[in-house]
Amino acid sequence: HGSKQLSDQVLTSSNAALASSAELGLPVRVVRKQASQGQGGVGPTGREDEYVFDGLYMCTRYYMQVGISGYLECKFRLERLNGQPPIDSGSVHFRGHGTRPLPRSMTPDRRAGFT
């Protein structure tokens, strides 16, 4: 989202919903935003950015961790439910701004579903 974190995160709104899903054992729908890859940067919907449904996941763990800004962040472990069509993850790239890769300390955990 590009803005600097100025305080500890708390379990409110979407964070609280994910925590509740973990405690109740309820699956969550995962939708992500991706830049369009169509001709001229516009996809079939006519928009530059599109939202892609990635499937149903279980939130199996959540915890608070100090982030790179020094403030607490809510962290969640999501595990994709079996029996779903494969994800076209070729459109997901973990990179910093521009062409520089993220510093090693910021590179996402490569295990499936861990954020």
N, CA, C and O of each residue as an XYZ file, in Angstrom:
460
protein
N       0.804     -1.195      0.000
C       0.000      0.000      0.000
C       0.846      1.257      0.000
O       0.307      2.348     -0.187
N       2.163      1.147      0.205
C       3.060      2.257     -0.026
C       3.210      3.272      1.086
O       4.122      4.095      1.011
N       2.379      3.268      2.109
C       2.525      4.266      3.166
C       3.363      3.706      4.307
O       3.418      2.496      4.525
N       4.012      4.609      5.028
C       4.886      4.212      6.130
C       4.047      3.877      7.366
O       3.108      4.595      7.710
N       4.402      2.783      8.015
C       3.691      2.375      9.224
C       4.119      3.273     10.381
O       5.314      3.433     10.629
N       3.151      3.862     11.094
C       3.440      4.815     12.152
C       3.071      4.323     13.547
O       3.354      4.995     14.539
N       2.440      3.151     13.626
C       2.071      2.613     14.936
C       1.869      1.102     14.815
O       1.869      0.549     13.715
N       1.699      0.446     15.965
C       1.446     -0.989     15.976
C       0.116     -1.292     15.296
O      -0.847     -0.540     15.444
N       0.065     -2.390     14.551
C      -1.205     -2.866     14.004
C      -1.986     -3.525     15.135
O      -1.409     -4.038     16.093
N      -3.296     -3.501     15.005
C      -4.157     -4.153     15.988
C      -5.146     -5.052     15.233
O      -5.370     -4.878     14.035
N      -5.727     -6.005     15.950
C      -6.688     -6.913     15.329
C      -8.040     -6.229     15.217
O      -8.906     -6.387     16.077
N      -8.206     -5.463     14.141
C      -9.492     -4.832     13.834
C      -9.796     -5.083     12.366
O      -8.898     -5.413     11.590
N     -11.042     -4.930     11.987
C     -11.476     -5.033     10.596
C     -11.065     -6.365      9.966
O     -11.396     -7.428     10.490
N     -10.353     -6.308      8.853
C      -9.969     -7.525      8.126
C      -9.052     -8.414      8.946
O      -9.163     -9.639      8.892
N      -8.143     -7.806      9.707
C      -7.246     -8.597     10.558
C      -8.045     -9.404     11.570
O      -7.754    -10.579     11.794
N      -9.045     -8.789     12.181
C      -9.874     -9.476     13.168
C     -10.688    -10.587     12.511
O     -10.906    -11.640     13.111
N     -11.135    -10.353     11.287
C     -11.904    -11.370     10.577
C     -11.039    -12.600     10.288
O     -11.506    -13.731     10.425
N      -9.791    -12.388      9.893
C      -8.893    -13.516      9.653
C      -8.611    -14.276     10.950
O      -8.597    -15.506     10.961
N      -8.389    -13.548     12.034
C      -8.147    -14.190     13.326
C      -9.365    -15.011     13.748
O      -9.216    -16.127     14.246
N     -10.557    -14.472     13.553
C     -11.783    -15.194     13.889
C     -11.922    -16.452     13.040
O     -12.326    -17.498     13.548
N     -11.593    -16.362     11.760
C     -11.645    -17.525     10.887
C     -10.709    -18.619     11.379
O     -11.047    -19.802     11.336
N      -9.529    -18.217     11.849
C      -8.578    -19.191     12.386
C      -9.151    -19.862     13.629
O      -9.073    -21.082     13.766
N      -9.722    -19.078     14.529
C     -10.253    -19.621     15.777
C     -11.478    -20.496     15.554
O     -11.674    -21.477     16.271
N     -12.308    -20.153     14.566
C     -13.531    -20.905     14.304
C     -13.353    -22.023     13.281
O     -14.253    -22.840     13.087
N     -12.184    -22.057     12.624
C     -11.930    -23.085     11.620
C     -12.716    -22.885     10.340
O     -13.081    -23.855      9.676
N     -12.980    -21.636      9.991
C     -13.744    -21.318      8.783
C     -12.811    -20.924      7.638
O     -11.835    -20.210      7.869
N     -13.083    -21.371      6.411
C     -12.243    -20.986      5.272
C     -12.467    -19.526      4.881
O     -13.510    -18.942      5.176
N     -11.484    -18.958      4.222
C     -11.581    -17.584      3.721
C     -11.337    -17.595      2.215
O     -10.587    -18.424      1.699
N     -11.980    -16.666      1.526
C     -11.755    -16.489      0.092
C     -10.585    -15.533     -0.084
O     -10.535    -14.485      0.560
N      -9.648    -15.887     -0.950
C      -8.501    -15.026     -1.210
C      -8.645    -14.436     -2.608
O      -8.738    -15.160     -3.600
N      -8.661    -13.115     -2.663
C      -8.733    -12.364     -3.909
C      -7.534    -11.422     -3.917
O      -7.273    -10.737     -2.928
N      -6.819    -11.389     -5.012
C      -5.665    -10.494     -5.086
C      -5.785     -9.580     -6.295
O      -6.423     -9.906     -7.296
N      -5.153     -8.436     -6.162
C      -5.119     -7.468     -7.246
C      -3.857     -7.725     -8.057
O      -2.778     -7.930     -7.501
N      -4.003     -7.713     -9.360
C      -2.832     -7.855    -10.219
C      -2.932     -6.866    -11.361
O      -4.023     -6.519    -11.816
N      -1.785     -6.425    -11.811
C      -1.761     -5.530    -12.964
C      -2.208     -6.312    -14.187
O      -1.841     -7.475    -14.351
N      -2.989     -5.686    -15.036
C      -3.482     -6.342    -16.241
C      -2.327     -6.691    -17.153
O      -1.345     -5.955    -17.246
N      -2.455     -7.815    -17.820
C      -1.406     -8.237    -18.742
C      -1.903     -8.269    -20.180
O      -1.270     -8.865    -21.052
N      -3.030     -7.629    -20.421
C      -3.591     -7.591    -21.774
C      -2.870     -6.585    -22.640
O      -1.899     -5.956    -22.219
N      -3.359     -6.443    -23.854
C      -2.756     -5.529    -24.810
C      -2.878     -4.089    -24.314
O      -3.963     -3.652    -23.931
N      -1.764     -3.351    -24.321
C      -1.756     -1.961    -23.879
C      -1.954     -1.813    -22.373
O      -2.311     -0.735    -21.900
N      -1.726     -2.888    -21.617
C      -1.872     -2.815    -20.167
C      -3.309     -2.824    -19.691
O      -3.585     -2.519    -18.531
N      -4.232     -3.173    -20.585
C      -5.648     -3.232    -20.224
C      -6.132     -4.657    -20.442
O      -5.910     -5.241    -21.502
N      -6.791     -5.209    -19.438
C      -7.265     -6.583    -19.515
C      -8.634     -6.697    -20.138
O      -9.177     -5.706    -20.626
N      -9.208     -7.900    -20.131
C     -10.503     -8.138    -20.758
C     -11.632     -7.322    -20.140
O     -12.654     -7.101    -20.790
N     -11.470     -6.872    -18.904
C     -12.504     -6.066    -18.264
C     -12.392     -4.596    -18.656
O     -13.265     -3.799    -18.312
N     -11.320     -4.222    -19.378
C     -11.116     -2.831    -19.762
C     -10.431     -2.017    -18.678
O     -10.333     -0.795    -18.789
N      -9.957     -2.676    -17.635
C      -9.297     -1.981    -16.524
C      -7.805     -2.283    -16.525
O      -7.362     -3.321    -17.016
N      -7.045     -1.351    -15.966
C      -5.599     -1.565    -15.858
C      -5.275     -2.626    -14.813
O      -4.389     -3.453    -15.027
N      -5.984     -2.612    -13.686
C      -5.776     -3.600    -12.641
C      -6.988     -4.512    -12.572
O      -8.122     -4.072    -12.759
N      -6.741     -5.779    -12.303
C      -7.821     -6.748    -12.213
C      -7.719     -7.490    -10.892
O      -6.645     -7.564    -10.295
N      -8.826     -8.033    -10.441
C      -8.856     -8.815     -9.213
C      -9.062    -10.274     -9.575
O      -9.944    -10.613    -10.364
N      -8.236    -11.138     -8.986
C      -8.226    -12.543     -9.325
C      -8.570    -13.358     -8.086
O      -7.963    -13.173     -7.032
N      -9.541    -14.259     -8.208
C      -9.901    -15.164     -7.121
C      -8.889    -16.296     -7.111
O      -8.753    -17.023     -8.095
N      -8.176    -16.448     -5.993
C      -7.152    -17.481     -5.880
C      -7.637    -18.732     -5.172
O      -6.917    -19.731     -5.140
N      -8.830    -18.710     -4.606
C      -9.350    -19.920     -4.005
C      -9.693    -19.767     -2.535
O      -9.695    -18.669     -1.978
N      -9.984    -20.920     -1.922
C     -10.329    -20.969     -0.503
C      -9.123    -21.418      0.305
O      -8.401    -22.339     -0.078
N      -8.923    -20.748      1.431
C      -7.782    -21.018      2.308
C      -8.261    -21.125      3.749
O      -9.313    -20.602      4.116
N      -7.468    -21.813      4.549
C      -7.683    -21.838      5.992
C      -6.585    -20.985      6.618
O      -5.411    -21.108      6.267
N      -6.978    -20.128      7.539
C      -5.995    -19.390      8.324
C      -5.654    -20.296      9.504
O      -6.465    -20.465     10.414
N      -4.465    -20.872      9.489
C      -4.094    -21.867     10.493
C      -3.303    -21.280     11.657
O      -3.110    -21.941     12.678
N      -2.849    -20.051     11.505
C      -2.041    -19.441     12.560
C      -2.030    -17.936     12.364
O      -2.026    -17.451     11.233
N      -2.025    -17.204     13.457
C      -1.802    -15.764     13.392
C      -1.013    -15.334     14.617
O      -1.108    -15.955     15.676
N      -0.243    -14.282     14.472
C       0.614    -13.800     15.554
C       1.027    -12.367     15.262
O       0.828    -11.859     14.158
N       1.597    -11.733     16.256
C       2.115    -10.365     16.105
C       3.643    -10.453     16.031
O       4.272    -11.226     16.753
N       4.227     -9.634     15.134
C       5.672     -9.639     14.954
C       6.138     -8.216     14.679
O       5.447     -7.452     14.005
N       7.291     -7.865     15.192
C       7.856     -6.540     14.922
C       8.346     -6.524     13.482
O       9.126     -7.382     13.070
N       7.876     -5.530     12.717
C       8.246     -5.402     11.311
C       9.478     -4.541     11.118
O      10.098     -4.109     12.089
N       9.835     -4.290      9.865
C      11.043     -3.527      9.555
C      10.949     -2.076     10.021
O      11.972     -1.412     10.189
N       9.720     -1.578     10.230
C       9.546     -0.203     10.698
C       9.674     -0.101     12.220
O       9.695      1.000     12.769
N       9.760     -1.260     12.906
C       9.876     -1.259     14.357
C       8.542     -1.366     15.083
O       8.507     -1.373     16.314
N       7.455     -1.449     14.343
C       6.125     -1.561     14.940
C       5.586     -2.976     14.754
O       6.008     -3.705     13.855
N       4.640     -3.352     15.625
C       4.028     -4.673     15.527
C       3.170     -4.780     14.269
O       2.459     -3.845     13.902
N       3.250     -5.932     13.622
C       2.435     -6.240     12.456
C       1.697     -7.542     12.715
O       2.226     -8.436     13.374
N       0.478     -7.655     12.203
C      -0.296     -8.893     12.286
C       0.165     -9.807     11.151
O       0.202     -9.394      9.992
N       0.512    -11.028     11.482
C       0.952    -12.009     10.490
C      -0.013    -13.190     10.506
O      -0.512    -13.585     11.560
N      -0.270    -13.750      9.317
C      -1.217    -14.846      9.181
C      -0.628    -15.936      8.299
O       0.028    -15.652      7.298
N      -0.870    -17.193      8.681
C      -0.477    -18.322      7.836
C      -1.745    -18.848      7.171
O      -2.693    -19.263      7.838
N      -1.739    -18.821      5.841
C      -2.876    -19.290      5.055
C      -2.470    -20.552      4.307
O      -1.420    -20.596      3.666
N      -3.318    -21.585      4.396
C      -3.060    -22.831      3.682
C      -4.220    -23.089      2.728
O      -5.385    -23.112      3.126
N      -3.874    -23.281      1.468
C      -4.891    -23.477      0.434
C      -5.569    -24.828      0.618
O      -4.904    -25.837      0.850
N      -6.886    -24.842      0.515
C      -7.640    -26.083      0.646
C      -7.411    -26.973     -0.570
O      -7.258    -26.485     -1.690
N      -7.389    -28.269     -0.341
C      -7.201    -29.246     -1.420
C      -8.422    -29.295     -2.330
O      -9.506    -28.843     -1.962
N      -8.229    -29.857     -3.534
C      -9.332    -30.091     -4.453
C      -9.743    -28.896     -5.277
O     -10.834    -28.891     -5.848
N      -8.895    -27.873     -5.356
C      -9.206    -26.689     -6.150
C      -8.338    -26.661     -7.405
O      -7.262    -27.260     -7.430
N      -8.800    -25.968     -8.448
C      -7.964    -25.846     -9.647
C      -6.640    -25.161     -9.293
O      -6.587    -24.364     -8.356
N      -5.575    -25.468    -10.036
C      -4.286    -24.827     -9.756
C      -4.340    -23.320     -9.965
O      -5.150    -22.815    -10.742
N      -3.471    -22.617     -9.265
C      -3.367    -21.155     -9.391
C      -2.392    -20.837    -10.506
O      -1.360    -21.493    -10.647
N      -2.721    -19.832    -11.296
C      -1.775    -19.327    -12.290
C      -0.908    -18.305    -11.580
O      -1.138    -17.100    -11.687
N       0.099    -18.797    -10.845
C       0.907    -17.888    -10.023
C       2.033    -17.240    -10.807
O       2.844    -16.516    -10.230
N       2.104    -17.487    -12.122
C       3.138    -16.860    -12.917
C       3.004    -15.345    -12.952
O       3.953    -14.649    -13.313
N       1.834    -14.824    -12.580
C       1.632    -13.382    -12.614
C       1.964    -12.735    -11.275
O       1.853    -11.516    -11.139
N       2.370    -13.527    -10.286
C       2.708    -12.986     -8.970
C       4.218    -12.847     -8.877
O       4.945    -13.828     -9.032
N       4.687    -11.645     -8.627
C       6.123    -11.375     -8.537
C       6.413    -10.621     -7.255
O       5.734     -9.646     -6.933
N       7.424    -11.072     -6.520
C       7.825    -10.396     -5.297
C       9.055     -9.549     -5.605
O      10.171    -10.067     -5.649
N       8.856     -8.260     -5.816
C       9.966     -7.367     -6.134
C       9.741     -6.041     -5.434
O       8.618     -5.703     -5.060
N      10.821     -5.296     -5.261
C      10.735     -3.964     -4.696
C      10.326     -2.972     -5.765
O       9.902     -3.369     -6.851
N      10.447     -1.687     -5.472
C      10.109     -0.662     -6.457
C      11.107     -0.697     -7.601
O      12.291     -0.960     -7.389
N      10.646     -0.438     -8.788
C      11.517     -0.447     -9.950
C      11.933     -1.869    -10.289
O      11.116     -2.789    -10.241
N      13.199     -2.048    -10.630
C      13.669     -3.371    -11.022
C      14.517     -4.034     -9.942
O      14.959     -5.169    -10.118
N      14.751     -3.346     -8.832
C      15.569     -3.943     -7.776
C      14.782     -5.025     -7.044
O      13.609     -4.823     -6.729
N      15.410     -6.176     -6.766
C      14.721     -7.174     -5.958
C      14.632     -6.706     -4.511
O      15.399     -5.843     -4.085
N      13.695     -7.275     -3.758
C      13.584     -6.947     -2.340
C      14.840     -7.388     -1.603
O      15.460     -8.380     -1.985
N      15.233     -6.657     -0.535
C      16.339     -7.132      0.290
C      16.005     -8.511      0.851
O      14.835     -8.824      1.070
N      17.022     -9.334      1.084
C      16.807    -10.709      1.552
C      15.931    -10.746      2.800
O      15.110    -11.651      2.950
N      16.094     -9.771      3.701
C      15.312     -9.761      4.935
C      13.828     -9.525      4.678
O      13.007     -9.787      5.558
N      13.463     -9.034      3.488
C      12.068     -8.746      3.173
C      11.483     -9.749      2.181
O      10.299     -9.667      1.854
N      12.288    -10.691      1.700
C      11.795    -11.647      0.730
C      10.772    -12.555      1.390
O      11.041    -13.095      2.463
N       9.603    -12.739      0.780
C       8.559    -13.569      1.387
C       9.002    -15.010      1.572
O       9.811    -15.527      0.801
N       8.474    -15.642      2.583
C       8.694    -17.062      2.812
C       8.122    -17.806      1.613
O       6.968    -17.576      1.250
N       8.868    -18.661      1.009
C       8.463    -19.341     -0.226
C       7.524    -20.521      0.016
O       7.019    -21.102     -0.944
N       7.277    -20.893      1.284
C       6.324    -21.968      1.540
C       4.940    -21.511      1.160
O       4.572    -20.363      1.412
N       4.174    -22.382      0.562
C       2.845    -22.029      0.063
C       1.969    -21.452      1.166
O       1.816    -22.053      2.229
N       1.397    -20.288      0.905
C       0.401    -19.716      1.811
C       0.950    -18.953      2.980
O       0.164    -18.448      3.781
N       2.271    -18.834      3.133
C       2.802    -18.150      4.309
C       3.038    -16.689      3.991
O       3.807    -16.362      3.087
N       2.378    -15.804      4.733
C       2.560    -14.364      4.526
C       3.063    -13.721      5.779
O       3.280    -12.510      5.807
